[in-house]
């Protein structure tokens, strides 16, 4: 019996923020996978090592968590005024599908540096020393993101002293601007309300802020679902009943946001929306053992990604937190003490993160103008990724 040999595809394995993923140029993919469709999805599934009933992704580059089961496809931009088109695919760990419904804010931090290093940014835009401003077109949500990437001697500078909670080692700081970060078309608040009554069978009726900013996100109060907001991964992810409850909240919230028509459709849309819970500041011990003091933060926030509590905070959810905090009357804003603000520092399982945000009210509608945060990124490995030639 003969078997099809493996193919090899140029690839870079990168950390961006508190996530890791496989970065690929569209032009380097096998021809059948250069267009959206089953061939592309199947290739990415095999590269990452999914679906894996063991949940470990041993036979691929994934590491068995939502933060590491990610793929990024990049090409020179077709949009005027932009340098690179960025398409993000969240690869399911245990199911055979790739979710293209949203962005990854953490891996966004690595897009600019990859684009510079891989010929997707015009050479005359790259200074010998200083900051290279990369205009990114985020294909999933059709939005502009600007990355400010440090350059030393004409090369991307990755080393530095910027520390990011959730990442062990320091690196160079990359500032990211999310312009008009409301996700997709329509209102930032799809129901027209800053706070809704969300009926979830078996859970109850919860107050919820449903917002499209960075990524569609459902915010509920920690106290309303039996939590304090200081929980770590082990407190949630080891509790199957808790995870099932959060999935119910996410599913019914998705229907109320108009993202799906029936809760049964939520299983095919795991990446979005996110579900998060917030609480007023309190002192707690982070997952690294470092104490986070109540006086050093404005609000507590915890969020789930792909059915698990995130070890830190998704970048897109951080945008949602920052934007919601800037709008008086949302649950995030109220948990942070209410009033007007243009920045928020929140406590997450790994530590703290500061996000700046600008939001204005026009004709009775809230509009998000910009969200800004600092992240870091680093190449972990570059070369070729191999996959069986008949997998796509």
Sine and cosine of phi, psi and omega as CSV:
sin_phi,cos_phi,sin_psi,cos_psi,sin_omega,cos_omega
0.00,0.00,0.76,-0.64,-0.02,-1.00
-0.99,-0.12,0.51,-0.86,0.01,-1.00
-0.83,-0.55,0.57,-0.82,0.03,-1.00
-0.95,0.32,0.75,-0.67,0.01,-1.00
-0.94,0.35,0.22,-0.98,0.03,-1.00
-0.96,0.27,0.44,-0.90,0.18,-0.98
-0.96,-0.29,0.41,-0.91,0.07,-1.00
-0.83,-0.55,0.66,-0.75,-0.08,-1.00
-0.81,-0.59,0.77,-0.64,0.07,-1.00
-0.83,0.56,0.75,-0.67,-0.08,-1.00
-0.46,-0.89,0.38,-0.92,0.08,-1.00
-0.75,-0.66,0.75,-0.66,0.05,-1.00
-0.99,-0.15,0.86,-0.50,-0.14,-0.99
-0.77,-0.64,0.52,-0.86,0.26,-0.97
-0.99,-0.11,0.72,-0.69,0.13,-0.99
-0.75,-0.66,0.87,-0.50,-0.08,-1.00
0.85,0.52,-0.80,-0.61,0.00,-1.00
-0.96,-0.26,0.44,0.90,0.04,-1.00
-0.80,-0.59,0.25,-0.97,0.13,-0.99
-0.75,-0.67,0.50,-0.87,0.02,-1.00
-0.30,-0.95,0.20,-0.98,0.04,-1.00
-1.00,-0.07,0.83,-0.55,-0.01,-1.00
-0.97,-0.26,0.77,-0.64,-0.06,-1.00
-0.69,-0.72,0.62,-0.78,0.17,-0.99
-1.00,0.09,0.70,-0.71,-0.02,-1.00
-0.83,0.55,-0.64,0.77,-0.05,-1.00
-0.91,0.43,-0.33,0.95,-0.01,-1.00
-1.00,-0.01,-0.17,0.99,-0.02,-1.00
-0.95,0.30,0.44,-0.90,0.16,-0.99
-0.81,0.59,0.55,-0.83,-0.13,-0.99
-0.79,0.61,-0.66,0.75,-0.04,-1.00
-0.90,0.44,-0.39,0.92,-0.05,-1.00
-0.98,-0.18,0.08,1.00,-0.01,-1.00
-0.98,0.20,-0.21,0.98,0.06,-1.00
-0.91,-0.41,0.47,-0.88,0.05,-1.00
-0.86,0.51,0.56,-0.83,0.03,-1.00
0.54,-0.84,-0.16,-0.99,-0.11,-0.99
-0.89,0.46,-0.63,0.77,-0.03,-1.00
-0.88,0.48,-0.72,0.70,0.01,-1.00
-0.89,0.46,-0.74,0.67,-0.02,-1.00
-0.87,0.49,-0.70,0.71,-0.04,-1.00
-0.91,0.42,-0.60,0.80,0.04,-1.00
-0.90,0.43,-0.71,0.70,-0.01,-1.00
-0.91,0.41,-0.63,0.78,0.06,-1.00
-0.85,0.52,-0.69,0.72,-0.03,-1.00
-0.94,0.34,-0.61,0.79,0.03,-1.00
-0.89,0.46,-0.68,0.73,-0.03,-1.00
-0.98,0.20,-0.46,0.89,0.03,-1.00
0.98,-0.19,0.58,0.81,-0.04,-1.00
-0.83,-0.56,0.38,-0.93,-0.07,1.00
-0.98,0.20,0.59,-0.81,-0.04,-1.00
-0.82,-0.58,0.96,-0.29,-0.02,-1.00
-0.90,0.43,-0.31,0.95,0.05,-1.00
-0.99,0.13,-0.25,0.97,0.05,-1.00
0.96,0.27,0.28,0.96,-0.07,-1.00
-0.93,-0.36,-0.34,0.94,-0.05,-1.00
0.81,0.58,0.67,0.74,-0.03,-1.00
-0.88,0.48,-0.55,0.83,-0.07,-1.00
-1.00,-0.10,0.60,0.80,0.03,-1.00
-0.22,-0.98,-0.12,-0.99,-0.09,-1.00
-1.00,0.01,-0.09,1.00,0.08,-1.00
-0.94,0.33,0.32,-0.95,0.00,-1.00
-0.86,-0.50,0.37,0.93,0.10,-0.99
0.97,0.24,0.38,0.92,0.07,-1.00
-0.63,-0.77,0.37,-0.93,0.00,-1.00
-0.90,0.44,-0.46,0.89,-0.03,-1.00
-0.96,0.29,-0.26,0.96,-0.08,-1.00
-0.83,-0.56,0.01,1.00,0.00,-1.00
-0.98,-0.19,0.91,0.42,-0.20,-0.98
-0.70,-0.71,0.50,-0.86,0.05,-1.00
-0.69,-0.72,0.55,-0.83,-0.02,-1.00
-0.76,-0.65,0.79,-0.61,0.05,-1.00
-0.92,-0.40,0.78,-0.62,-0.09,-1.00
-0.78,-0.62,0.55,-0.84,0.07,-1.00
-0.47,-0.88,0.32,-0.95,0.07,-1.00
-0.88,0.48,0.67,-0.74,-0.20,-0.98
-0.94,0.33,0.62,-0.79,0.12,-0.99
-0.99,-0.10,-0.02,1.00,-0.04,-1.00
-1.00,-0.09,0.74,-0.67,0.04,-1.00
-0.84,0.54,0.66,-0.75,0.06,-1.00
0.98,0.21,0.17,0.99,0.00,-1.00
-0.83,-0.56,0.44,-0.90,-0.03,-1.00
-0.99,-0.12,-0.63,0.77,-0.15,-0.99
-0.62,-0.79,0.63,-0.78,0.14,-0.99
-1.00,-0.08,0.77,-0.64,-0.10,-0.99
-0.85,-0.53,0.89,-0.45,0.01,-1.00
-0.89,-0.45,0.80,-0.60,-0.05,-1.00
-0.94,-0.33,0.71,-0.71,0.07,-1.00
-0.83,-0.55,0.89,-0.46,0.09,-1.00
-1.00,0.05,0.91,-0.42,-0.08,-1.00
-1.00,0.00,0.84,-0.55,0.05,-1.00
-0.90,0.44,0.60,-0.80,-0.02,-1.00
-0.98,0.17,-0.71,0.70,-0.14,-0.99
-0.93,-0.37,0.06,1.00,0.00,-1.00
-0.79,-0.61,0.45,-0.89,-0.07,-1.00
-1.00,0.07,0.88,0.48,0.09,-1.00
-0.51,-0.86,0.42,-0.91,0.07,-1.00
-0.92,-0.40,0.80,-0.60,-0.04,-1.00
-1.00,-0.07,0.89,-0.46,-0.02,-1.00
-0.97,-0.26,0.31,0.95,-0.19,-0.98
-0.99,0.12,-0.10,0.99,-0.02,-1.00
-0.38,-0.92,-0.02,-1.00,-0.02,-1.00
-0.99,-0.12,0.27,-0.96,0.23,-0.97
-0.92,-0.40,0.94,-0.35,-0.03,-1.00
-0.93,0.37,-0.53,0.85,0.02,-1.00
-0.92,0.40,-0.77,0.64,-0.02,-1.00
-0.93,0.38,-0.32,0.95,0.11,-0.99
-0.81,0.59,-0.56,0.83,-0.03,-1.00
-0.89,0.46,-0.38,0.92,-0.02,-1.00
-0.99,-0.12,-0.20,0.98,-0.09,-1.00
-0.90,0.44,-0.71,0.71,-0.03,-1.00
-0.88,0.47,-0.72,0.69,-0.04,-1.00
-0.92,0.38,-0.63,0.78,0.07,-1.00
-0.88,0.47,-0.70,0.71,-0.03,-1.00
-0.87,0.49,-0.66,0.76,0.02,-1.00
-0.91,0.42,-0.72,0.69,-0.10,-0.99
-0.96,0.27,-0.29,0.96,-0.09,-1.00
-0.89,-0.45,0.44,0.90,0.17,-0.99
0.96,0.28,0.31,0.95,0.00,-1.00
-1.00,-0.08,-0.12,0.99,0.08,-1.00
-0.91,-0.41,0.76,-0.65,-0.02,-1.00
-0.83,0.56,0.68,-0.73,-0.09,-1.00
-0.86,0.51,-0.54,0.84,-0.04,-1.00
-0.96,0.29,-0.12,0.99,0.06,-1.00
-1.00,-0.03,-0.17,0.98,-0.10,-1.00
-0.99,-0.14,0.91,-0.41,0.00,-1.00
-0.96,0.28,0.33,-0.94,0.11,-0.99
-0.92,0.40,-0.65,0.76,0.04,-1.00
-0.56,-0.83,0.62,-0.78,-0.01,-1.00
0.75,-0.66,-0.57,-0.82,-0.05,-1.00
-0.88,-0.47,0.77,-0.64,0.12,-0.99
-0.99,-0.15,0.84,-0.54,0.01,-1.00
-1.00,-0.05,0.90,-0.43,-0.06,-1.00
-0.95,-0.32,0.85,-0.53,0.04,-1.00
-1.00,-0.04,0.89,-0.45,-0.11,-0.99
-0.95,-0.31,0.75,-0.66,0.14,-0.99
-0.99,-0.14,0.93,-0.38,-0.01,-1.00
-0.99,0.10,0.96,-0.28,-0.17,-0.99
-0.93,0.38,-0.63,0.78,-0.06,-1.00
-0.84,0.54,-0.69,0.72,-0.10,-1.00
-0.92,-0.38,0.04,1.00,0.08,-1.00
0.84,0.54,0.77,0.64,-0.02,-1.00
-0.74,-0.67,0.34,-0.94,0.04,-1.00
-1.00,-0.10,0.71,-0.70,0.10,-0.99
-0.79,-0.61,0.66,-0.75,0.01,-1.00
-0.90,-0.43,0.82,-0.58,0.03,-1.00
-0.94,-0.33,0.72,-0.69,0.04,-1.00
-0.95,-0.30,0.98,-0.21,-0.17,-0.99
-0.97,-0.26,0.81,-0.58,0.01,-1.00
-0.95,0.32,0.65,-0.76,-0.02,-1.00
-0.82,-0.57,0.72,-0.69,0.09,-1.00
-0.76,-0.65,0.84,-0.54,-0.01,-1.00
0.81,0.59,0.65,0.76,0.08,-1.00
0.98,0.19,0.02,1.00,-0.03,-1.00
-0.88,-0.48,0.46,-0.89,0.07,-1.00
-0.87,0.49,0.78,-0.63,0.07,-1.00
-1.00,-0.03,0.87,-0.50,-0.04,-1.00
-0.96,-0.28,-0.45,0.89,-0.01,-1.00
-1.00,0.05,0.48,-0.88,-0.01,-1.00
0.06,-1.00,-0.21,-0.98,-0.06,-1.00
-0.90,-0.43,0.25,0.97,0.02,-1.00
-0.98,0.22,0.82,-0.58,-0.02,-1.00
-0.96,-0.26,0.72,-0.70,-0.02,-1.00
-0.82,-0.57,0.89,-0.46,0.00,-1.00
-0.86,0.50,0.75,-0.66,-0.09,-1.00
0.97,-0.24,-0.20,0.98,0.05,-1.00
-0.86,-0.50,0.78,-0.63,-0.15,-0.99
-0.92,0.39,-0.69,0.73,-0.15,-0.99
-0.94,-0.35,0.51,-0.86,0.05,-1.00
-0.95,0.31,0.32,-0.95,0.01,-1.00
-0.40,-0.92,-0.09,-1.00,0.02,-1.00
-0.97,0.25,0.59,-0.80,0.00,-1.00
-0.99,0.17,0.73,-0.69,0.09,-1.00
-0.85,-0.53,0.89,-0.46,0.03,-1.00
-1.00,0.01,0.72,-0.70,-0.04,-1.00
-0.88,-0.48,0.76,-0.65,0.09,-1.00
-0.92,-0.40,0.85,-0.53,0.08,-1.00
-0.99,-0.17,0.95,-0.30,-0.04,-1.00
-1.00,0.06,0.65,-0.76,0.01,-1.00
0.68,0.73,0.88,0.48,-0.22,-0.98
-0.97,0.22,0.06,1.00,0.10,-0.99
-0.83,0.56,0.77,-0.63,-0.14,-0.99
-0.98,0.21,0.89,-0.46,0.09,-1.00
0.96,0.30,-0.37,-0.93,-0.04,-1.00
-1.00,0.03,0.25,-0.97,0.10,-1.00
1.00,0.01,-0.12,-0.99,-0.10,-1.00
-0.95,0.31,0.51,-0.86,0.09,-1.00
-0.90,0.43,-0.53,0.85,0.10,-0.99
-0.93,-0.37,1.00,-0.10,-0.17,-0.99
-0.87,0.49,-0.42,0.91,0.03,-1.00
-1.00,0.00,-0.15,0.99,-0.06,-1.00
0.99,0.10,0.03,1.00,-0.05,-1.00
-0.89,-0.46,0.56,-0.83,0.11,-0.99
-0.97,0.24,-0.52,0.85,0.05,-1.00
-0.69,-0.73,0.75,-0.66,0.01,-1.00
-0.90,-0.44,0.31,-0.95,0.22,-0.98
-1.00,-0.08,0.92,-0.38,-0.05,-1.00
-0.97,-0.25,0.92,-0.38,0.01,-1.00
-1.00,0.05,0.86,-0.51,-0.01,-1.00
-0.82,-0.57,0.96,-0.28,-0.02,-1.00
-0.80,0.59,0.73,-0.68,-0.01,-1.00
1.00,0.09,-0.22,0.97,0.01,-1.00
-0.92,-0.40,-0.71,0.71,-0.01,-1.00
0.80,-0.60,-0.19,-0.98,0.05,-1.00
-0.98,-0.20,0.88,-0.48,-0.09,-1.00
-0.93,-0.37,0.58,-0.82,0.24,-0.97
-0.95,0.32,0.68,-0.74,-0.06,-1.00
-0.52,-0.85,0.64,-0.77,0.20,-0.98
-0.98,-0.22,0.88,-0.48,-0.02,-1.00
-0.95,-0.30,0.93,-0.38,-0.15,-0.99
-0.73,-0.68,0.63,-0.78,0.14,-0.99
-0.97,-0.26,1.00,-0.03,0.05,-1.00
-0.48,-0.88,0.88,-0.47,-0.12,-0.99
0.98,0.19,-0.85,0.53,0.08,-1.00
-0.35,-0.94,0.56,-0.83,0.04,-1.00
-0.84,0.55,0.79,-0.61,-0.11,-0.99
-0.66,-0.75,0.65,-0.76,0.07,-1.00
-0.95,-0.30,0.91,-0.42,0.04,-1.00
-0.97,-0.23,0.73,-0.68,0.13,-0.99
-0.77,-0.63,0.31,-0.95,0.06,-1.00
-0.98,0.21,0.72,-0.69,0.01,-1.00
-0.83,0.55,-0.70,0.71,-0.07,-1.00
-0.88,0.47,-0.51,0.86,-0.04,-1.00
-0.94,0.33,-0.33,0.94,0.00,-1.00
-0.89,-0.45,0.29,0.96,0.13,-0.99
1.00,0.06,0.38,0.93,-0.01,-1.00
-0.84,-0.55,0.17,-0.99,0.00,-1.00
-0.97,-0.26,-0.31,0.95,-0.10,-1.00
1.00,-0.04,-0.03,1.00,0.03,-1.00
-0.97,-0.24,0.15,0.99,-0.10,-1.00
-0.90,0.43,0.50,-0.86,0.13,-0.99
-0.95,-0.33,0.08,-1.00,-0.07,-1.00
-0.82,0.58,-0.68,0.73,-0.08,-1.00
-0.90,0.43,-0.42,0.91,-0.01,-1.00
-0.96,0.30,-0.44,0.90,-0.08,-1.00
-0.95,-0.32,-0.75,0.66,-0.17,-0.98
-0.95,0.32,-0.29,0.96,0.06,-1.00
-1.00,-0.01,0.01,1.00,-0.07,-1.00
-0.92,-0.39,0.99,-0.12,-0.06,-1.00
-0.88,0.48,-0.57,0.82,0.02,-1.00
-0.92,0.40,-0.62,0.78,0.03,-1.00
-0.91,0.41,-0.69,0.73,-0.01,-1.00
-0.90,0.45,-0.63,0.78,0.04,-1.00
-0.90,0.43,-0.61,0.79,0.03,-1.00
-0.90,0.43,-0.69,0.72,0.02,-1.00
-0.90,0.43,-0.59,0.81,0.03,-1.00
-0.92,0.38,-0.58,0.82,0.09,-1.00
-0.89,0.45,-0.72,0.70,0.03,-1.00
-0.87,0.50,-0.70,0.72,-0.01,-1.00
-0.89,0.46,-0.69,0.73,-0.06,-1.00
-0.91,0.41,-0.73,0.68,-0.02,-1.00
-0.95,0.31,-0.51,0.86,0.10,-1.00
-0.92,0.40,-0.61,0.79,0.02,-1.00
-0.89,0.45,-0.63,0.78,0.05,-1.00
-0.91,0.42,-0.71,0.71,-0.03,-1.00
-0.91,0.42,-0.50,0.87,0.03,-1.00
-0.99,0.16,-0.15,0.99,-0.01,-1.00
0.99,0.16,0.26,0.97,-0.02,-1.00
-0.99,0.16,-0.49,0.87,0.09,-1.00
-0.67,-0.74,0.30,-0.95,-0.02,-1.00
-1.00,-0.07,-0.44,0.90,-0.05,-1.00
-0.60,-0.80,0.54,-0.84,-0.05,-1.00
-0.86,0.50,-0.42,0.91,0.00,-1.00
-0.90,0.44,-0.36,0.93,-0.02,-1.00
-0.98,0.17,-0.20,0.98,-0.08,-1.00
-0.90,0.44,-0.52,0.86,-0.03,-1.00
-0.89,0.46,-0.44,0.90,0.03,-1.00
-1.00,-0.07,0.14,0.99,0.01,-1.00
-0.64,-0.77,0.92,0.40,-0.11,-0.99
-0.98,0.20,-0.47,0.88,-0.07,-1.00
-0.95,0.30,-0.57,0.82,0.00,-1.00
-0.70,-0.72,0.52,-0.85,-0.10,1.00
-0.98,0.19,0.20,-0.98,0.14,-0.99
-1.00,0.01,0.38,-0.92,0.12,-0.99
-0.84,-0.54,0.72,-0.70,-0.07,-1.00
-0.64,-0.77,0.40,-0.92,0.08,-1.00
-0.76,-0.65,0.56,-0.83,-0.14,-0.99
-0.78,-0.63,0.35,-0.94,0.02,-1.00
-0.39,-0.92,0.36,-0.93,0.08,-1.00
-0.88,0.48,0.31,-0.95,-0.05,-1.00
-0.84,0.54,0.60,-0.80,0.10,-0.99
-0.43,-0.90,0.49,-0.87,0.03,-1.00
-0.98,0.22,0.68,-0.74,0.03,-1.00
-0.46,-0.89,0.19,-0.98,0.05,-1.00
-0.97,-0.22,0.83,-0.56,-0.04,-1.00
-0.96,0.28,0.11,-0.99,-0.05,-1.00
-0.90,0.43,-0.36,0.93,0.03,-1.00
-1.00,0.06,-0.09,1.00,-0.04,-1.00
1.00,-0.08,-0.06,1.00,0.01,-1.00
-0.98,0.18,0.66,-0.75,0.03,-1.00
-0.99,0.16,0.76,-0.65,0.12,-0.99
-0.97,-0.26,0.89,-0.46,-0.08,-1.00
-1.00,0.02,0.60,-0.80,-0.03,-1.00
-0.83,0.56,-0.61,0.79,-0.05,-1.00
-0.95,0.31,-0.17,0.99,-0.01,-1.00
-0.99,-0.12,-0.02,1.00,0.00,-1.00
-0.74,-0.67,0.30,-0.95,0.03,-1.00
-0.99,-0.15,-0.46,0.89,-0.09,-1.00
-0.32,-0.95,0.43,-0.90,0.12,-0.99
-0.99,-0.13,0.65,-0.76,0.01,-1.00
-0.58,-0.82,0.69,-0.73,0.09,-1.00
-0.72,-0.69,0.63,-0.78,-0.04,-1.00
-0.65,-0.76,0.51,-0.86,0.03,-1.00
-0.96,-0.27,0.61,-0.80,0.06,-1.00
-0.74,-0.67,0.79,-0.61,0.01,-1.00
0.78,0.62,0.67,0.74,0.13,-0.99
0.99,0.13,0.15,0.99,0.00,-1.00
-0.71,-0.70,0.55,-0.84,0.10,-0.99
-0.90,0.43,0.77,-0.64,-0.03,-1.00
-0.95,0.32,0.58,-0.82,-0.05,-1.00
-0.95,0.31,-0.32,0.95,0.05,-1.00
-0.66,-0.75,-0.97,-0.25,0.10,-0.99
-0.43,-0.90,0.73,-0.68,0.08,-1.00
-0.90,0.45,0.62,-0.79,-0.02,-1.00
-0.88,0.47,-0.64,0.77,-0.01,-1.00
-0.93,0.37,-0.59,0.80,0.06,-1.00
-0.93,0.38,-0.53,0.85,0.08,-1.00
-0.89,0.45,-0.61,0.79,0.09,-1.00
-0.89,0.46,-0.69,0.73,0.03,-1.00
-0.88,0.47,-0.66,0.75,0.02,-1.00
-0.89,0.45,-0.74,0.67,-0.01,-1.00
-0.88,0.47,-0.67,0.74,-0.01,-1.00
-0.93,0.38,-0.73,0.68,0.00,-1.00
-0.89,0.45,-0.60,0.80,0.01,-1.00
-0.91,0.42,-0.47,0.88,-0.03,-1.00
-0.98,0.18,-0.12,0.99,-0.08,-1.00
-0.93,-0.36,0.95,-0.31,-0.04,-1.00
-0.83,0.56,0.76,-0.65,0.07,-1.00
0.96,-0.29,-0.27,0.96,0.08,-1.00
-0.96,0.29,0.30,-0.95,0.02,-1.00
-0.88,0.47,-0.60,0.80,0.02,-1.00
-0.91,0.41,-0.71,0.70,0.02,-1.00
-0.88,0.47,-0.69,0.72,-0.02,-1.00
-0.91,0.41,-0.65,0.76,0.03,-1.00
-0.91,0.42,-0.46,0.89,0.02,-1.00
-1.00,0.08,0.07,1.00,0.06,-1.00
0.95,-0.30,-0.07,1.00,0.03,-1.00
0.98,0.20,0.00,-1.00,0.02,-1.00
0.99,0.11,-0.06,-1.00,-0.02,-1.00
-1.00,-0.01,0.59,-0.80,0.05,-1.00
-0.40,-0.92,0.42,-0.91,0.05,-1.00
-0.88,-0.48,0.15,0.99,0.07,-1.00
-0.37,-0.93,0.45,-0.89,0.03,-1.00
-0.59,-0.81,0.64,-0.76,0.14,-0.99
-0.93,-0.37,0.88,-0.47,-0.05,-1.00
-0.91,-0.41,0.47,-0.88,0.07,-1.00
-1.00,-0.07,0.76,-0.65,0.04,-1.00
-0.82,-0.58,0.05,-1.00,-0.11,-0.99
-0.84,0.54,-0.49,0.87,-0.04,-1.00
-0.99,-0.13,-0.13,0.99,-0.03,-1.00
0.47,-0.88,-0.77,-0.64,-0.05,-1.00
-0.74,-0.67,0.32,-0.95,0.06,-1.00
-0.49,-0.87,0.68,-0.73,0.05,-1.00
-0.97,-0.26,0.74,-0.67,0.04,-1.00
-0.78,-0.63,0.77,-0.64,0.13,-0.99
-0.99,-0.10,0.58,-0.81,-0.02,-1.00
-0.51,-0.86,0.54,-0.84,0.08,-1.00
-0.84,-0.54,0.80,-0.59,0.05,-1.00
-0.67,-0.74,0.62,-0.78,0.00,-1.00
-0.75,-0.66,0.41,-0.91,0.05,-1.00
-0.96,-0.28,0.83,-0.55,0.01,-1.00
-0.76,-0.65,0.83,-0.56,0.02,-1.00
0.79,0.61,0.65,0.76,0.05,-1.00
0.98,0.19,0.05,1.00,0.00,-1.00
-0.90,-0.43,0.70,-0.71,0.08,-1.00
-1.00,0.09,0.70,-0.72,0.01,-1.00
-0.81,-0.58,0.73,-0.68,0.08,-1.00
-1.00,0.01,0.82,-0.57,-0.03,-1.00
-1.00,-0.05,-0.65,0.76,-0.09,-1.00
-0.25,-0.97,0.53,-0.85,0.19,-0.98
-0.73,-0.68,0.65,-0.76,-0.09,-1.00
-0.75,-0.66,0.70,-0.72,0.12,-0.99
-0.48,-0.88,0.34,-0.94,0.06,-1.00
-0.97,-0.26,0.71,-0.70,0.05,-1.00
-0.72,-0.69,-0.16,-0.99,0.12,-0.99
-0.58,-0.82,0.27,-0.96,-0.04,-1.00
-0.48,-0.88,0.42,-0.91,-0.01,-1.00
-0.39,-0.92,0.65,-0.76,0.14,-0.99
-0.95,0.30,0.79,-0.61,0.05,-1.00
-0.99,-0.13,-0.57,0.82,0.00,-1.00
-0.32,-0.95,0.60,-0.80,0.08,-1.00
-0.69,-0.72,0.50,-0.87,-0.02,-1.00
0.41,-0.91,-0.86,-0.51,0.02,-1.00
-0.75,-0.66,0.58,-0.81,0.17,-0.98
-0.96,-0.26,0.63,-0.77,-0.08,-1.00
-0.94,-0.34,0.60,-0.80,0.04,-1.00
-0.51,-0.86,0.54,-0.84,0.03,-1.00
-0.83,0.56,0.69,-0.72,-0.09,-1.00
-0.91,0.40,-0.26,0.97,-0.02,-1.00
-0.97,-0.24,0.20,0.98,-0.07,-1.00
-0.99,0.15,-0.21,0.98,-0.05,-1.00
-0.75,-0.66,0.00,0.00,0.00,0.00
